[in-house]
Structures are given as structure tokens and as C-alpha cells.
């Protein structure tokens, strides 16, 4: 959530920057400014009212000492009227502040100055690529490979739950566990504290990281208890620091977590959802940092490099994209997407988004720190996938297939205990 002071002082700048995200903010910014004016007017009325009450109270004491009881009673009646007006002003102020908060969250985060202009995925900037993307006609897509080797059963998942909830079996389950362990161990070695978070969050947590009110339709909602299944471990892990005031020497705070992730993916259809390409439940290891504003972009690069190193160790071809304004999330200031190449599909598959949210999430969750002068400032939050499993597994299956079976990447073998998936 953007700060009201920043909007008040930089209206035209904010309107122009949000055009990069293809968002016309003028009407919303003007509405916010008008509400802010009303709030400040009510605060002024309350201050004036309190000053008048204090003046009257002092004068009443003097009048009683002088034996002027009638005049004193008149002022008492005035104070009673002022208290009624004070309550009315306070109610109106509270109402306007609630309207302001519900309006502020409708503004997206400002994109960083390096974000390219563009309307969608085709306009994203390729900043780096590595690896062999050669295709062979003998290559089989992963949804056929998993049937052949009986390691993932999509039809069984459909029977138990529904489409998008696969069942991993035998070596398929083992390689899933191997990937999770490899990703977690790598994060811990890089200095991240491992967290095992809840898989459901309350409304306050979903609001704090920006899932509400922007992404209600993408989350599974347990209505009886008003809890949401997490779309990513970012949500519970970042919320560890909701309503916290940190010391400046606490930075950076680095956390990692494995979780299952749940996404309704409303409106998804067609060939792009085949097999492991798009699921309603999937596994992911997330890295999160709480950072000082002075070096959060250095840490973003560090997080991107960490996620890249995992793909390199798995030996998969990949590329790094800087997302354009039109393809960025509502809450992000700058996002890199990492994609691996699935050779049988001849398709790039996103396996990580690494983002800096600057103060946007922290302002919503009241995450602050005291600087060296004792002044309270808003921290920066960052997160990234390190990594999301299903598409990584799809790429491994397709890229490592041979006539004898599927070779397990060497870095995973100490976890799997086998080096080949075969008949």
C-alpha cells in the first residue's frame, strides 16, 4: 500500500508511473486526495474542539472561585455540547479513515525505474539465457512419460479430488521429496532460516501481503472459519513480521519455507494446463527477505542469483526475464521470472518469480524499524521461488529422457538413492 503522504506530495508522478503498469490512476488518486482533505479537516475540528473544551474547563474553575455559578454552569453546558460534537467528529473521522484505507489498497505498487514498458508477456525483457534448447522428434512430453514409468497419476488425482491434483507414486514421489530437500538445504546453506508455516491464513494475513482484496478469486476459501489456503509460503512467512518494529541491526532477515501451494487458477484452460504445467496444488520452496530500504535491490539480485544456481545445478536450460509493467503483479515494484525449457514441449516454463515489493507489503502489515536516530521507518520485503517443483520436474523428465529411462540429475542422487527412472 502506498503512503498517503507520498501520494499527497507526488500526485502526477504516481499517476505517470502507474501508466507503466497500464493502470489509469488519475480518478483514484484524486479520490484519495479528496478523502485525505476531509480527514485533515475533521482532525482540525477535533483539535479545535479539544482546545475549546480545555479553555472552558479552566474558565469554569476561575468562575467558581469568583462565585459566578450561573456563568460556570453555562460553560458546563457548552462543554457538554462540545463533547457531543467531538463524538460526532470522531465517528466521521473513523468512517473516512476506513474509506481511505479501502481506497488506498486499490492502487498498485509503483514500478521500479528499470521496469520495461509493455502490455503483456511478449514484452518482457530477456536479460540472460543459458543452456541447450535443441529438440529431437523422439522426445516425449512428460505427461506421456509419467504414464510409461507409472510415477504420476493424473486420473487418480482427478478421482480423489479433481483436475489439477496429481498423485505422485514410487520414484515420482521420491524425486519430489529429493527436490524439496535439495532446495531447502541450498537455502539453509545460503543463510536462510528454515520455517515450517501453516498452510492456512486468516484474512489479516492475506490482506497484509496483498492477496486481499486483489486475488480473492485465486484462493481457496474455507468460509466457515474464514481461512484461506495459501497460494505460496510467502504469505504466512512474511506475516511473521506483521505489526513488528525491528531494530536496524536486525537486517537482513532471511527465511525459507517448503509448503504445498493452492491456487484456483480460475479461467485457465487449453494446452498450457496439460500435465504438470498448471496445477491447483503444487509444492514449492520459497525464500523471503525483510530488508533495509538502502540495499533491498542488491538483495534482490542475490536472491535471483540463488534461484539461478539451483537451475544450473540441475543442468536445465533456462532464461531470466525482467517483467514489463503490463505483466507484473499488483504488489511488485520489480520482478524477475526464471523459466526452464522443456524440450519435448518446446516450451519455456516459469519456475520462479523473484520480486522486490519495497514498502508496499510492509506498509500494509505495519512492519517498521527504528533507524539510528530513533525514527520509525518502513522496511522492504522481497520473496522468490527457489524453486517451484512441478515445472522443474516436467523439464527434468523431458530433458533427461533416454531410450533406457530418465536420468536423475546428479545433484539429486544423494536424496533419491537411484540415478535412473526406468521400467
Secondary structure, DSSP 4 states (H G I P E B T S, - for coil): ---HHHHHH-HHHHHHHHGGGT---HHHHHHHHHHHHHHHHHHHHHHHHHHHHHHHHHHHHHHHHTT-HHHHHHHHHHHHHHHHHHHHHHHHHHHHHHHHHHHHTTSPPPPPTTPPP-SSGGG-EEEEEES-----TT---HHHHHHHHT-EEHHHHHHHT-TT--EE-THHHHHHHHHHHHHHHHHHHTTPEEE---SEE-HHHHHHTT-TTT-GGGS-EETTTTEEE-SSTHHHHHGGGTT-EEEGGGPPEEEEEEEEEE---TT--SGGGSTTSS-SEEEEEEEEEEE-TTSHHHHHHHHHHHHHHHHHHHT--EEEEEPPGGGS-SS-SEEEEEEEEETTTTEEEEEEEEEE-TTHHHHHHT-EEE-TTS-EEE-EEEEEEEEEHHHHHHHHHHHTB-SS-EEPPGGGHHHHS-SEE--
